[in-house]
Amino acid sequence: MTQITNKNKNLVGTTGEYLVCAELGKLGILALLTPKNNPLFDIVAVSPDASKTVTIQVKTMSEGNKQGWRLGTDISEKKYNKTLFTVLVNLNNTEVDYYIYEYDVLAEKISNIYNDYINTPKKDGTKRKEVNFRWFDFTNFTSDDYNRKNNWKILGF
């Protein structure tokens, strides 16, 4: 079987979105992909009786990626929307893992990681330069992050 690698980022991202939709479908939740290039979310998920709706942003890390999830700078800005979530998808060698976050919880984590990075001088003592991306990887994980693995109950359905 051919690996999905970082070489085709569109395929990696689309694969993650469809996989999240499939997982939600297995839970009896209707999941609809939004049109491409929606800036804030990729999926609208609705309970069967239409009493609950959430929106989900999906970020996918390809198989073989050793750097973690590479994210845009806007991911570290809180949105103050209780129905907005992010699912980090890890396409690994044996299975697919999903880490489910309230958007603002993940935004704060990523903001703190970046601030720690930018405020820590380089080895030669000089100040670090701003970079135009953010990241999140397993070196940053806490027990809270591991408890989010495949924990779809966080969505509130």
C-alpha positions as CSV (number, residue, x, y, z in Angstrom):
1,M,0.0,0.0,0.0
2,T,1.3,3.5,-0.9
3,Q,1.9,5.8,2.0
4,I,0.3,9.2,2.1
5,T,3.2,11.5,2.8
6,N,3.8,15.3,3.2
7,K,4.6,15.4,-0.6
8,N,0.9,15.8,-1.3
9,K,-0.5,18.1,1.4
10,N,-3.9,18.4,-0.2
11,L,-4.3,14.7,-0.3
12,V,-3.2,14.4,3.3
13,G,-5.6,17.1,4.5
14,T,-8.6,15.7,2.5
15,T,-7.9,12.2,3.7
16,G,-8.0,13.4,7.3
17,E,-11.3,15.2,6.8
18,Y,-12.9,12.1,5.3
19,L,-11.6,9.9,8.1
20,V,-13.1,12.3,10.7
21,C,-16.4,12.2,8.9
22,A,-16.3,8.4,8.8
23,E,-15.6,8.2,12.5
24,L,-18.5,10.5,13.3
25,G,-20.7,8.4,11.0
26,K,-19.8,5.3,13.0
27,L,-21.1,7.1,16.1
28,G,-24.4,8.0,14.4
29,I,-23.5,11.6,13.8
30,L,-24.2,13.2,10.5
31,A,-20.9,14.9,9.3
32,L,-20.8,17.1,6.2
33,L,-17.7,18.5,4.6
34,T,-17.7,22.2,3.9
35,P,-16.6,23.7,0.6
36,K,-12.8,23.9,0.3
37,N,-11.0,26.9,1.6
38,N,-13.4,27.6,4.4
39,P,-11.0,29.5,6.7
40,L,-12.3,28.3,10.1
41,F,-13.8,24.8,9.9
42,D,-13.9,21.8,7.6
43,I,-16.8,19.8,8.9
44,V,-20.3,20.5,10.2
45,A,-21.5,17.7,12.5
46,V,-25.2,17.3,13.5
47,S,-26.9,14.9,15.9
48,P,-29.6,12.7,14.2
49,D,-32.4,14.7,15.8
50,A,-30.7,18.0,14.9
51,S,-30.6,19.1,18.5
52,K,-26.8,19.5,18.5
53,T,-24.5,21.0,15.9
54,V,-20.7,21.6,16.1
55,T,-18.1,22.7,13.6
56,I,-14.8,21.0,13.3
57,Q,-11.4,22.1,12.0
58,V,-9.3,19.1,10.9
59,K,-5.5,19.1,10.9
60,T,-3.7,16.0,9.6
61,M,-0.2,14.8,10.1
62,S,0.9,12.3,7.5
63,E,2.5,8.9,8.0
64,G,6.2,9.2,8.6
65,N,6.0,12.8,9.7
66,K,8.5,13.3,12.5
67,Q,7.9,17.1,13.0
68,G,4.3,17.0,14.2
69,W,1.3,19.0,13.0
70,R,2.5,22.2,11.2
71,L,-0.2,24.8,11.6
72,G,-1.0,28.4,10.5
73,T,-0.4,31.3,12.8
74,D,-4.2,31.9,13.2
75,I,-4.5,28.6,15.1
76,S,-3.2,30.3,18.2
77,E,-6.0,32.9,18.3
78,K,-9.0,32.0,20.5
79,K,-12.4,32.3,18.8
80,Y,-14.6,32.1,21.9
81,N,-17.0,29.8,20.2
82,K,-18.2,26.8,22.3
83,T,-19.3,24.9,19.2
84,L,-16.0,25.0,17.4
85,F,-13.6,22.1,17.8
86,T,-10.3,20.9,16.2
87,V,-9.4,17.3,15.5
88,L,-5.8,16.5,15.1
89,V,-5.5,13.4,12.9
90,N,-2.3,11.2,13.0
91,L,-2.0,8.9,10.1
92,N,0.5,6.4,11.4
93,N,1.8,3.0,10.4
94,T,-0.8,0.8,12.1
95,E,-3.9,2.9,12.7
96,V,-5.3,6.4,12.6
97,D,-5.4,8.4,15.9
98,Y,-7.7,11.4,16.5
99,Y,-7.0,14.0,19.2
100,I,-10.2,16.0,19.9
101,Y,-9.9,19.6,21.3
102,E,-12.2,22.5,22.0
103,Y,-10.7,25.0,19.6
104,D,-9.8,27.6,22.3
105,V,-8.1,24.9,24.5
106,L,-5.8,24.0,21.6
107,A,-5.3,27.6,20.6
108,E,-4.0,28.4,24.1
109,K,-1.7,25.4,24.1
110,I,-0.2,26.3,20.8
111,S,0.1,30.0,21.8
112,N,2.0,29.0,25.0
113,I,4.3,26.6,23.1
114,Y,5.1,29.3,20.6
115,N,5.6,32.0,23.2
116,D,8.0,29.7,25.2
117,Y,9.9,29.1,22.0
118,I,10.2,32.7,20.9
119,N,11.2,33.9,24.4
120,T,13.9,31.3,24.7
121,P,17.2,32.7,23.3
122,K,19.0,30.6,20.7
123,K,22.1,28.6,21.8
124,D,24.3,31.6,20.9
125,G,22.2,33.9,23.1
126,T,20.6,35.8,20.3
127,K,16.9,36.4,20.1
128,R,14.8,34.1,17.9
129,K,13.0,35.5,14.8
130,E,9.3,35.3,14.3
131,V,8.2,32.4,12.1
132,N,5.1,32.3,10.0
133,F,3.8,29.0,11.3
134,R,3.0,27.2,14.5
135,W,3.4,23.5,15.5
136,F,2.2,20.9,17.9
137,D,3.9,17.5,18.3
138,F,4.1,14.7,20.8
139,T,7.0,16.3,22.6
140,N,4.5,19.0,23.7
141,F,1.9,16.4,24.9
142,T,0.7,16.2,28.4
143,S,-1.6,13.6,30.0
144,D,-4.5,15.9,29.1
145,D,-3.5,15.6,25.4
146,Y,-3.2,11.8,25.6
147,N,-6.6,11.6,27.3
148,R,-8.1,13.3,24.2
149,K,-7.0,10.4,21.9
150,N,-10.2,9.0,20.2
151,N,-12.3,10.7,22.9
152,W,-15.2,11.8,20.7
153,K,-17.3,12.5,23.8
154,I,-15.5,15.9,24.0
155,L,-17.8,17.0,21.1
156,G,-20.8,16.7,23.4
157,F,-22.9,14.3,21.4
